[in-house]
Amino acid sequence: MGETAIQQERLTASNQFRCRPPFHSNPADMTDAHSFTWHGTGRSLLEAKLVAIDAARSSVCMETFTFRDSDVGLRFRSALAAAARRGVRVRLIVDAVGSFGLGRDYFDELVAAGGAMRW
């Protein structure tokens, strides 16, 4: 077997290992890994998001179009900063147009706590 064939064989073997899906291909096994919750109100959804941020142990990735300097916005900003202080990897993307009016320093607490924020 030539050198090129050996390299190709190694590449194929390593790709087979890395490309394996994280779940079994049996749909019954996959449904256990997913869930769906209907939130009848925006308040219910926002509260569920805050609970999830507070419960996070490894990472929080959040993207939003509208972020306002309001009671709700302050709760989210505080929850994200608290998660970052706990050692959770926090990444936030906020649309600059949808969140027009927020000062560039609005998320300084999050960034100082170790979180990442991008407009």
C-alpha positions in Angstrom: 0.0 0.0 0.0 1.4 3.4 -1.0 1.9 6.4 1.3 -1.1 8.2 -0.2 -3.4 5.2 0.3 -2.3 4.9 4.0 -2.9 8.6 4.5 -6.4 8.3 2.9 -7.2 5.3 5.1 -6.2 7.2 8.3 -8.3 10.2 7.2 -11.3 8.0 6.5 -11.0 6.2 9.8 -10.6 9.5 11.8 -13.6 11.1 10.0 -15.8 8.1 10.7 -15.1 8.6 14.4 -15.7 12.4 14.4 -18.8 12.4 12.1 -20.7 9.9 14.2 -24.0 11.6 15.4 -24.3 12.3 19.1 -27.5 10.2 19.3 -28.5 6.9 18.0 -30.1 6.8 14.6 -33.2 5.2 16.1 -35.9 8.0 16.2 -37.3 6.6 19.5 -33.9 7.3 21.1 -33.8 10.8 19.7 -37.2 11.9 21.1 -35.9 11.5 24.6 -33.3 14.2 24.0 -35.8 16.8 22.8 -38.8 18.5 24.4 -41.3 21.2 23.5 -43.0 23.6 25.9 -45.8 25.8 24.7 -45.8 29.2 26.4 -49.2 30.9 26.2 -47.9 34.3 27.0 -44.7 36.3 26.4 -44.3 36.7 30.2 -44.3 32.9 30.6 -41.6 32.6 27.9 -39.4 35.3 29.4 -39.7 33.7 32.9 -38.7 30.3 31.4 -35.7 31.9 29.8 -34.6 33.5 33.0 -35.0 30.2 34.9 -32.9 28.5 32.2 -30.2 31.2 32.5 -30.2 30.8 36.3 -29.9 27.0 36.0 -27.2 27.0 33.4 -24.0 25.2 34.5 -21.8 25.3 31.3 -23.0 27.8 28.7 -25.7 30.3 27.7 -25.9 31.5 24.1 -28.5 34.1 23.5 -29.4 36.2 20.5 -32.1 38.8 20.4 -33.3 41.5 18.1 -34.8 43.8 20.8 -33.1 44.5 24.1 -34.4 47.4 26.1 -33.3 49.3 29.2 -36.5 48.2 31.1 -37.3 46.0 34.1 -37.2 42.9 31.9 -34.0 44.0 30.2 -32.3 44.7 33.6 -33.4 41.2 34.8 -31.9 39.6 31.8 -28.7 41.6 32.0 -28.3 40.8 35.7 -29.1 37.1 35.1 -26.5 36.8 32.3 -23.9 38.6 34.4 -24.6 36.4 37.4 -24.2 33.3 35.2 -20.8 34.6 33.9 -19.7 35.2 37.5 -20.6 31.5 38.3 -18.2 30.4 35.6 -20.8 29.8 32.9 -19.7 30.6 29.4 -22.1 33.4 28.4 -22.3 34.7 24.8 -24.9 37.4 23.8 -25.6 38.8 20.4 -27.9 41.8 20.3 -29.1 43.5 17.1 -27.9 47.1 17.1 -30.9 48.4 15.1 -33.5 46.5 17.2 -31.9 47.6 20.4 -31.2 51.2 19.2 -30.9 53.5 22.2 -28.9 51.3 24.5 -25.6 52.8 25.5 -22.4 51.0 24.4 -21.7 50.5 28.1 -25.0 48.8 28.9 -23.4 45.4 28.9 -20.2 46.3 30.7 -21.3 44.3 33.8 -21.6 41.2 31.7 -18.3 41.7 30.0 -16.5 42.5 33.3 -17.9 39.2 34.7 -16.3 37.3 31.8 -19.3 37.1 29.3 -19.0 38.0 25.7 -21.4 40.5 23.9 -21.6 41.6 20.3 -23.8 44.0 18.5 
